[in-house]
Amino acid sequence: MSKDSSEAKSVLRDLPPSKAIVKLAVPATMALLAKAVYNLVDTAYIGMLDSDIALTAVGVTVPLLLIMVSIENIFAAGAAVLAGRQLGAKNNEGASQTVTTIIGISMAVGVILCVGGIVFIEPLMRTFGASEASLPLAKDYAFWMFVAALANLPAQSMNCAARAESSVKISSIAVITGALLNVVLDPLFMFDWGLNMGVEGASLATTVSQFVTFFILIWFYASGHSIIKIRAKAFRPSWNLIKTVTIIGIPTAVIQICLSVASSLTNIAASSLPQADEIIAAYGVVQRLILIGCYVVMGFMQGYQPVASYAFGARDEERFHQSVRFALKGSLLLPVVVEAVYILLSKPLIMLFNQNPVIINYGRLLLISQVALYPAFGLCYMMTITYQTIGASLYGLFLSFIRQGLFYIPFILILPKLCGVNGIYFSQPAADLLTLLVCVFSIKSMKSIASKNMAN
């Protein structure tokens, strides 16, 4: 076994759970924040085009971005949890077979998404709220997002596999390298002193950068430094494996799908209001800022997930419950920090992307409303992952659906019709309050189910 492999097992098995989670979470969070740079840099540079329509067009593609991430997560999160359990049970060969097979399937799904998305690009953009004015630019931006699916799906599966074995350094290097490259390529592709491609150039630059991330991860697994080995002979698709990974991964993916649906419905609700384009442009900026908050919480959870999965697979009940307790505290504290930063800096943050006073005012109020009860996201996400890990994926699926699905959708469909733009402001806090109540009442059963399943 290589030195890297021995160190990875030591982190998952021997370090105190809190230290192991932090050790894995810090580089995972840095990698995710670097990934957020893709969206923020695109939005910032597009803001320099001095076109509100361009910003609106990019805002329309936010639901598409979230859908793509959700599809990635079905396979990636499911493979990570299952491979983590297999590593904990000392079944390295099984983990390698799981990851190899899922990466192969991810490549096939990426091809389907790329071709299907390009063929149906116009009706998709109209569905997500594009107006006649913003449709051409939205199509230009979305085209390269579909091409990027060829690299993003398998890369995300490899990333999650690396985290499952605690090889977070290579994951961070791959994502950060891609993000830095995007910062350099965006102006080169967008502005008239370069390729002068405008909005389309921003999307192309992101796609090129994401392919670089993909090839870095391919190199890592080809070099033989990983515990999990990706080999052609380990590609063994079976209905049982696909079903198991999908059942585990769907709850995490549903969170992203619900975010996408919620974003799309919010755009639609805004489209019937006065100053619709300005509201949608502001909401697009806010959604990209919210992704940073999501990534802070998700990075912490990506440190928690492999530690919990390994302990569960090893039937180490005390270590598992220590991990859960620490993750519960983090799932509440981190969102509070994000909430405080966004509320205090709401106006200057929006001004980084647009100088239109109308958009700034809408964006400031939208940002505050989105994070008013942000701990609901952290707690719900943490409990979704835990229910996945302990084999209670159906209840995890329920939790993943409640915040932006079961609760948010009725509010966003009804309140804007009754209260105008204030209805948009009130929808998220109302949904978050109900989410918090459900999650608090579910904590006791989560711990009970975990103990029962580890005893069997």
PyMOL commands that set and color helices and strands:
alter all, ss='L'
color gray80, all
select helices_A, chain A and resi 3-13+17-47+52-60+62-88+92-119+121-127+135-164+168-190+199-222+232-234+239-271+276-313+317-344+346-351+357-371+375-389+393-419+421-455
alter helices_A, ss='H'
color red, helices_A
deselect
rebuild
show_as cartoon
